[in-house]
């Protein structure tokens, strides 16, 4: 027995043409349309046998209820409608559901009802729909309960908002706590920093139809902001104006999946809303009359006295439905073909509504079509619900789908097809296991087995192949109902990649921390070590092999006392730090450090622990103390410095700071100077030079040194030497530090020095004239004497031996005098930088032989043995005249301090990029005290030779100067009574 309210759920009958029945009340005879029995599977042709046969087929409990409804109708004179749902037994044993409706058709003269007519509607298919609707409602309820997301809807025409219960729950509210509105969302819940991007995203979505999907922070009832993913889509009217927008929020703080209501395509295609009224109609071909039930007047919104005609009513179908209904009527009359179609009609009140109309022919006993009979159903609300559900299914941003256990999708949302790149037709034709990554097949099949047992899937991930051959990571939430799988898939490819990058980043971070030159440590929420740098381990004396996984406080107990509160604050999301803090180590030393502790976050946005940084700033602290000490010293030096120092503002020229020396040099008191500018002290003629120095300071950061004058308080002019630098304060403003030295006295002394220099120049001119006389007259005279003595010795061999000896001695003295004079002239010229230096390639042996020939008389006089180790191939890059002077002086000294019969060794050879010359004798040697004097400038050190020879004392100084002009060096080694060796170096030329 069905519930008595069943007919309210199904007020119209849409699956069949109604069957007619009559009850003749006085005779209690019931006539039932023979077609009704055919629906029950019987082939009975004799109408008389059918009069009471239906009583045997109806369920008696249903008949009792129908009888009660019939009595109510009769006793109320038809005011209470008769309507009952009856179950009949089909011949095959199945149950046929029938809706019986009727009314009093005739009364006798006394007003007693005599005829009751009615119709049967076969509502078996409708009952199946009801059952399917019930099942689908249960499925939807399961899906809604399973979706951990808040749903929102915004009617953009009325401005009204609707939020689902879960929407409130996700934010910790009851439904009556806050009013759902755009203003509440934007200004009460949304984080202020996210407001602009939400407004921009909505505007962009409405203007370009680009996806509205972004992450925002919403304020929980506990005043904490949570991260949500909000997404939605707008619905536009025919004028492309947005009229509605709906979507969802997902709490991504806890990584809860959004589970939206799933809608089965079959459910969307079937009648799922409550059906409103339905009415029957009958058209008589013979009379051309059209008869309606009362319900049709309500559907068509016509007055009760309205008399409908077939042609008139068909013309109220909107084009092209008018043509279609006329075609269906014509086909039914001519061929007997029934119809079941949906049309739009224009009601008597001018409203356009959707109706479902069924019609079939009526046959007489001869099989001739005598009319048409049918029913019309108002499906306007159903259409609206179906359109809304279809719209929701189409605009859903999540991948909704329905599949069977045969391995195929039976319905997919556009979001799912867009995600994989297939068309709807393509994806429905492919077994879904063919799209799964081979590595995920086994786990997917295992999950399907679990689903088949009725256990829902909350979080399952696998990879699906897209049309272009790529694979996407999908996360599934699924339930099963009636042998079907209802699922929502979310693309988590980005999240998977983010997790991979996070793990990689975490590994890199741990490597970075462990290998960092800074003192770093990474702890988890329990303050156990995850990583630490080598410097951290060294700084705190931790064992690199045993610290991982150990508790920070257990390893360093003193840290717990100092920083426990800071660490707890850090784990709450705060950053703690200290620029200066000291600890006293066990050995009593004080160590200053700077530290910082900040939380690190997981991919889900959760605090994963603490990152610690410490820096030993003991040396910096000591440096700061030293800077402070230096500043005090500078201040003392500043105040006591004899040089004037002043800090000026270049914008105004005013003195910001100055020392006592500067104030004293100007004659002004400090308070007076503070109100003055440097222009107040400067004579007008220095204006241009001051400007030039200011420009120079602006370009290079410094100026000077340059001289100028200041006018003191007494009006006296003093000469000062100025220099300065540009400095900037913390605001970037420039100031000028100037150093001002009063050089008035120096200038006076300079004038005196200039006078003396003038006198010295004149004296040098006289000296030059003297050397000119010496060079011209004396050198010529000595040369003539030497020539005369050589001629006398060579042309007077018959002279007595004592006279020849005297002439030889005289000739030797003249040669020495000539060499001495040459040395004096060269020395004098070298002192005034008048000796030209013209190096060239020279054969060393050739120069040495010329010097030996020049000193032949001295060598023979002492019977000296000369050993020459100079190679004939040795080439030097030298000034030949200078090298001759060097070798002549060194050879003369060796002869001078050698004993008669002694040996002198000449050596020259190449070593690396140098030629080393040496002149070695076996003479008297030089004491250590005298060695120090040999190359002292202007020392003029000299001693007598072994035969009483006297030198000038300038020969070695001249040698040293010429050697250094070549870029070489000279040195000496000597031992008393053993001999002396002079060595010098000349660089080889760079012939590259």
C-alpha angles and dihedrals in degrees: 000000000000124000112269090238093060093099090057089061093049109033095160133050116223109164103069146013110265121252121230127235136176133199117201098205100197094051094030088227117152122201117197125191107256089227088067091063090049087058087056091054099255127131101205117151103174106090094197092062090056100061096099101010092099090065089066092054102045123089106252096220089055090048091055091054091047090050090053091051089048092052091050090052093050096045091049092051089244097310093115107062119237112231130147139165114226134186119219127191113240119218090248090055097257123125123250116202114215131186110211119200129170150143143205108282103179140021130192123236091274090056094253114145111248104169130039118187130187149150137241121222119198101227097169092113089045090054088051088052089050090052091047090047089051091050092046090049088053089049092049090049089052091049093047090048089048096050109089093201139101118239123213134186128192120195099205094193097054096025091230121144132203127197126189123239089252089054089061093041093053088058095042096250136127115231093255095048096083135015115242109239142133090251093051091051097045100038105022106036108018119086109250092236091056097049096088096049092049091051091048092047093051091047092048092048093050093046101041105016088236113156116282103217127129144137119255140167119246126192115245121214087255087063092250119126116234127194117245135178108225123191137164149145135229128234117219131203127226090279089056090248116143110246103165139018127188136172146129146262123222123197099233091172088081093028092242115168122239109241112190128187113280120219122201114224091227088054091050090051096047131068105276104156126077112281117234127208125330130195138193128226137187130198121202112208093198097054096025086227125147119207124197135195116233092257091063090060088058093047093049091039091230127149118259093249093054113122109207125211126198096237093045094051095044088055089058090066109099118247126297088019089065090064092044096052091047089051091050092049092048093049091049093050095044102037105015091242112155122216139210112188143150119234141171116236137185110236126215088262092054096255120141112223138167118247135178113222127193125186140174136173125264116226129202124218090279094053094253117144107244101169148329130268129189151129136253124210128197103228097167094115091042090052090050092050091046091049091049092047091046090048091050091048091048097046097043110123091207126079106255119182145160123213139176130226090251085078103257135112111239097187133012133181121237089249090061094049090046090050093055097032096235126122117246091253092050096050094047089055096052121081102241092226087065089063096052122099110257091238090057099046097092095049091045093052089048090052090050089055090052090050090050088059089059096255109137123230114236103171121008125150133197139146124261125198116237124214091261091056098257122127125233125199109234128190115208135206111185143170131183128226130164094355093307133108117227110196146167120206125198124196106238096167091115090047092049090050089046090050090050091048090045091053089045090046091047091051091046090047091052090048090046091050094045092048098036117122087219126081102261136155134183118209132180125230090278089054091246116148119261097167141344136185123248090247091054091051091048094044093053096032096241124162109249091211098051110031100084112103092010121125117258094223094047092052094042108026095175089061091064091059094047104038111019093109091047092051092049089051090049092052086054089061103269131124115232126191146157126205093201131023132143135209129193112226125216091261089058097252119136116229122193118207143175117217142180132189123193134167122253120212136221123227089266090058094254122137106257098184142289135308112210127199127183130177127192103231096172092113090045090050090050089046090052090052089048090050090051090050090047090050089054090048090048091050089051091046090045092054096041099038114120088213115083115246126187137173114211136184105235091205095060103014090230123144112250097178137355139167132244094259091061094046092049092050091057096043092229127125117246094250090052093051093050090065094046135083128220087250089063089064097041124090112236094247090069095059095099095046091048091052090050090053092048090053090048090051091050092052101040105020093244141058139204155330092211137139128243139147133255126202110228125214089264090055094251118137118231127189115232133186110220136193132156151166136224117243130181130214126221090277091056093250115148126233132176125234108201129191111207120189120187102226098170092116091043090053090053091050089046089057089053091048091051089055090050090048090054089053090047092052090053091049091051090052089056090048091051088054090051093051089048089056091047093048094048106033106027096039089049093047094049090047090054092049091050091049091049092051092048089051093049093051094047097045103039106057091149092066116117113271095243090054092048089051089051091050091048091051091048091049090050091051092050090053091050090048091051091050091047091051091049090051092049092051093047092047092050092048091048091053090058095040091245097128110103118224113213111162122192139160110286137173106246096206091054091055092046092052091051090054092048090052090048090054095040094116093052091047093050093043090061095032089237120181112224117205111193117197096171115127117231088225097057111115124191131192099226148127098264095210092052093047090051090052091049094049093041093054095044092046092046090052091049091051091043094055097036123098122236110284092020127141130242120194122204117199135177127168141151122257117178106309095341139080111220117208123192134182111195128186135178095220136121097304129215128274118241090246092056094044089068091056099050100089100027109128115253091358091124090201114183140155135187121270128236090273094041095269114167124211134201096236093229100087098088092043088053091048093050092050094050092046093051090048086061090050093252138117137230130209138165138215121193144164125195113260090000103077144254135265122201114196129185136172133219120190120240117242121260101241095176 
